[in-house]
Amino acid sequence: MKILCPARGCLELEQISFSPGERNYVLTNPERYRRDLRKRVRQRIRRGKGQIRSRAPDYLLYALVDWLIDEVLPVLERYGEQIEGSKTR
């Protein structure tokens, strides 16, 4: 999966790979260390609320992808606002 990462005033693409296992695990392999991703997922697992602990690894993979998409949306909105603002000038 390719994700957008704001870096040094511009957007950079970063690739993150996922390998769901049959027995309660998902391996992630980001290009750069994504501490924020791992931290938030660990918090959800430790809290034990919701479905993340009781479902199969495919649900954990879904939760990871959903979180990454949620992280990108505000960045896209900010750039969209900048583009719209430059069109009206």
N, C-alpha and C positions, 0 to 999 in steps of 0.2 A: 504494500500500500504506500502511495506517495502522500505526504502531508506537507502543508505549508507551515513554515516556521519564520516568524519575524526575526530578522537578524540585521544588526547594524543599519537600521533605517530602510531595509529592503526586505523582500520576501525570498526565502530560499526553500527549495524542495528538499525534503528528507525522506528517505525510504525506511520503512519498518516492515520486517517480515514476521509472520506468525506461523507457528506449527502447533496445532492443537493435538494433544495426545488422547489416547483412548481412556486413560485412567487418571482423570482429575488434574491435568496440567495443560498449560499453554506456554510454549517457549516464545520469547520475543527476541528479535535481533535488530535493534535500531542502528542506524549509521552512527549516531552520537548517543551518548548515554542520556536517556530520558528519565531522570530521577523523579520528575513530577508525575509522569505516567505511572511508574511503579509505586510511588508513594500513595497516590490516590486509590489505586486498585487494592493495595495492601490494606488500606484503611477500611474500604468497603468489605473486604473479606474478614478482617478482624472483628468488625462490628457484628457480622453475622446476620444483619438485617436484609430483608429482601430475598431474592432468589439466587444471588451470586454463589453462595456456599452450597446450596442444595441442588443445583442444576449441573448438567454435564459440561465438559470443557467448551463445547460450542457456545454456550451462553456466556462464558467468560470471554471468549473471543468477540462475541457480539458487544459485550460491555466495553471492551477495549476500543473497538472501532467506533462505537457510539461516542465515547468520551473524546476520542481524537477529533471526530467531526464537530462536536460541541466546542472544542478548543479553537477550531479554525474559523467558525462562523463570525465571531466578533472581529477578527482580523479582516475578513472579507468585507464585512459591513463598513469598517473604518475606511478601507481603501475605496469602496464604492461611494461613500460620502465625499471623499476627496476628489474622486473623478467627477461626480455630479457638480461639486463646487467649482471645479476648474472649467466646466462647460458653460456655467452661467456668467463667467467673467468676460 
